[in-house]
Amino acid sequence: MLFEGLEHIVREQEPMARYTWFRLGGAAEYFAEPTNRTELLQIIEICRTEDIPIRMLGGGSKVLVRDEGVPGVVVRLSAPAFCEITVNDAQITAGGGARLGHLVSTAVRDGLSGLEQLVGIPGTVGGAVRGNVGANHGDIGQYTIQVEVLTRAGDIKTRDRSELRFAYRKTNIDELVLLSATFALEREEPHALAKRMQKLWILQKAAQPDGNFGMGAIFKDSGGSTAASLIEQAGLKGTRVGDAKVNDRHPNFIEVHPGASAQDVIRLIDLLRTRVFEQLGVELEQDVEIW
Ligand SMILES: Cc1cc2nc3c(=O)[nH]c(=O)nc-3n(C[C@H](O)[C@H](O)[C@H](O)COP(=O)(O)OP(=O)(O)OC[C@H]3O[C@@H](n4cnc5c(N)ncnc54)[C@H](O)[C@@H]3O)c2cc1C
């Protein structure tokens, strides 16, 4: 066995659909859920020496897994050791596997403002910092002052604010694992803050389709127009390929119906990109990652 001694945390041919928002796609060749940093380092070491591809999965809200599945190892930081959240004065440190929603609610409960703008965005802290998520004119990078990363060579490094760059849905954090991130926030009266978060939550819910799983946001907004408005202008609302369909009210979301395959979604994404370019001359930039 390739992962000898790690059988309790590594599974073979693990179906990935249950771990992603699209609820589609094949199996990961290996799927690992380490319970501590030592086990995580062991997995990385084996992958390095055996030349096996390795990918980190967070909440799976930005990943579409192909029907053929994922070669190599998919690692998920679901264990408590990777999900801790600690508050220190006006700073919060969260593990890469912690849910973003848990981080936001902890900050609000402790009267620390800034991150409430991100209420309602699915996924983990690792995925959020990596992709610099944002909503309501704010993004997570504004508040990130330090990250702890683990490199492909197995070294743990701390990167400070001065070394970090955040742009629209991008960062320069390119190490294999985001282990934790620290955010500097502002003090605010907790009741007023909680009320503001509730209002922002209503806005965020209105900006995305009802229901939870079985869909995903596809393109980045760029060039002053939202991806949704470009898709709508091109008359593509409701377009269907197989059992994947552009959401009628929120055209930057693709919903999947029973029987849909990941290939249906991929073909629909290609069709949207091609038609928007043909009709409006704008190249849509993909946000969702296809694995
Ligand atoms: C309904 C819905 C609403 C959304 N609304 C918004 C929104 O308002 N604003 C917005 O910006 N986005 C939004 N998104 C997109 C998505 O939620 C975010 O991009 C989210 O931050 C992805 O986090 P995740 O944990 O799910 O990452 P995943 O989808 O699991 O992974 C995304 C990427 O991050 C990497 N990654 C994850 N964890 C780690 C880690 N610990 N270390 C290193 N790399 C890691 C993965 O390898 C992958 O490359 C929405 C998505 C959905 C489905």
Ligand as a Chemical Component Dictionary entry (heavy atoms), coordinates in Angstrom:
data_LIG
# 
_chem_comp.id                   LIG 
_chem_comp.type                 NON-POLYMER 
_chem_comp.pdbx_formal_charge   0 
_chem_comp.three_letter_code    LIG 
# 
loop_
_chem_comp_atom.comp_id 
_chem_comp_atom.atom_id 
_chem_comp_atom.alt_atom_id 
_chem_comp_atom.type_symbol 
_chem_comp_atom.charge 
_chem_comp_atom.model_Cartn_x 
_chem_comp_atom.model_Cartn_y 
_chem_comp_atom.model_Cartn_z 
_chem_comp_atom.pdbx_ordinal 
LIG C1  C1  C 0 -23.822 29.628 -3.924 1  
LIG C2  C2  C 0 -22.440 30.217 -4.071 2  
LIG C3  C3  C 0 -22.237 31.571 -3.767 3  
LIG C4  C4  C 0 -20.958 32.139 -3.877 4  
LIG N1  N1  N 0 -20.792 33.479 -3.589 5  
LIG C5  C5  C 0 -19.573 34.030 -3.701 6  
LIG C6  C6  C 0 -19.379 35.429 -3.408 7  
LIG O1  O1  O 0 -20.306 36.143 -3.052 8  
LIG N2  N2  N 0 -18.121 35.923 -3.529 9  
LIG C7  C7  C 0 -17.065 35.167 -3.913 10 
LIG O2  O2  O 0 -15.945 35.688 -3.983 11 
LIG N3  N3  N 0 -17.219 33.841 -4.183 12 
LIG C8  C8  C 0 -18.437 33.270 -4.092 13 
LIG N4  N4  N 0 -18.604 31.931 -4.393 14 
LIG C9  C9  C 0 -17.430 31.122 -4.785 15 
LIG C10 C10 C 0 -16.833 30.264 -3.616 16 
LIG O3  O3  O 0 -17.732 30.162 -2.562 17 
LIG C11 C11 C 0 -15.552 30.854 -3.080 18 
LIG O4  O4  O 0 -14.599 30.933 -4.098 19 
LIG C12 C12 C 0 -14.978 30.038 -1.883 20 
LIG O5  O5  O 0 -14.061 30.831 -1.180 21 
LIG C13 C13 C 0 -14.280 28.753 -2.239 22 
LIG O6  O6  O 0 -13.855 28.138 -1.022 23 
LIG P1  P1  P 0 -13.873 26.562 -0.832 24 
LIG O7  O7  O 0 -13.376 26.263 0.518  25 
LIG O8  O8  O 0 -15.218 26.018 -1.173 26 
LIG O9  O9  O 0 -12.779 26.162 -1.893 27 
LIG P2  P2  P 0 -12.783 24.939 -2.925 28 
LIG O10 O10 O 0 -13.863 25.158 -3.943 29 
LIG O11 O11 O 0 -12.759 23.657 -2.223 30 
LIG O12 O12 O 0 -11.349 25.205 -3.609 31 
LIG C14 C14 C 0 -11.098 26.390 -4.338 32 
LIG C15 C15 C 0 -9.583  26.537 -4.518 33 
LIG O13 O13 O 0 -8.978  26.819 -3.250 34 
LIG C16 C16 C 0 -7.959  25.862 -2.992 35 
LIG N5  N5  N 0 -7.930  25.594 -1.556 36 
LIG C17 C17 C 0 -8.975  25.316 -0.749 37 
LIG N6  N6  N 0 -8.546  25.155 0.523  38 
LIG C18 C18 C 0 -7.208  25.327 0.512  39 
LIG C19 C19 C 0 -6.180  25.288 1.513  40 
LIG N7  N7  N 0 -6.424  25.062 2.807  41 
LIG N8  N8  N 0 -4.901  25.516 1.119  42 
LIG C20 C20 C 0 -4.596  25.772 -0.177 43 
LIG N9  N9  N 0 -5.527  25.820 -1.147 44 
LIG C21 C21 C 0 -6.814  25.611 -0.816 45 
LIG C22 C22 C 0 -8.337  24.634 -3.814 46 
LIG O14 O14 O 0 -7.204  23.830 -4.091 47 
LIG C23 C23 C 0 -8.910  25.278 -5.042 48 
LIG O15 O15 O 0 -7.844  25.667 -5.883 49 
LIG C24 C24 C 0 -19.873 31.352 -4.312 50 
LIG C25 C25 C 0 -20.077 29.976 -4.614 51 
LIG C26 C26 C 0 -21.356 29.427 -4.504 52 
LIG C27 C27 C 0 -21.549 27.972 -4.826 53 
# 
loop_
_chem_comp_bond.comp_id 
_chem_comp_bond.atom_id_1 
_chem_comp_bond.atom_id_2 
_chem_comp_bond.value_order 
_chem_comp_bond.pdbx_ordinal 
LIG C1  C2  SING 1  
LIG C2  C3  SING 2  
LIG C2  C26 DOUB 3  
LIG C3  C4  DOUB 4  
LIG C4  N1  SING 5  
LIG C4  C24 SING 6  
LIG N1  C5  DOUB 7  
LIG C5  C6  SING 8  
LIG C5  C8  SING 9  
LIG C6  O1  DOUB 10 
LIG C6  N2  SING 11 
LIG N2  C7  SING 12 
LIG C7  O2  DOUB 13 
LIG C7  N3  SING 14 
LIG N3  C8  DOUB 15 
LIG C8  N4  SING 16 
LIG N4  C9  SING 17 
LIG N4  C24 SING 18 
LIG C9  C10 SING 19 
LIG C10 O3  SING 20 
LIG C10 C11 SING 21 
LIG C11 O4  SING 22 
LIG C11 C12 SING 23 
LIG C12 O5  SING 24 
LIG C12 C13 SING 25 
LIG C13 O6  SING 26 
LIG O6  P1  SING 27 
LIG P1  O7  DOUB 28 
LIG P1  O8  SING 29 
LIG P1  O9  SING 30 
LIG O9  P2  SING 31 
LIG P2  O10 DOUB 32 
LIG P2  O11 SING 33 
LIG P2  O12 SING 34 
LIG O12 C14 SING 35 
LIG C14 C15 SING 36 
LIG C15 O13 SING 37 
LIG C15 C23 SING 38 
LIG O13 C16 SING 39 
LIG C16 N5  SING 40 
LIG C16 C22 SING 41 
LIG N5  C17 SING 42 
LIG N5  C21 SING 43 
LIG C17 N6  DOUB 44 
LIG N6  C18 SING 45 
LIG C18 C19 SING 46 
LIG C18 C21 DOUB 47 
LIG C19 N7  SING 48 
LIG C19 N8  DOUB 49 
LIG N8  C20 SING 50 
LIG C20 N9  DOUB 51 
LIG N9  C21 SING 52 
LIG C22 O14 SING 53 
LIG C22 C23 SING 54 
LIG C23 O15 SING 55 
LIG C24 C25 DOUB 56 
LIG C25 C26 SING 57 
LIG C26 C27 SING 58 
# 
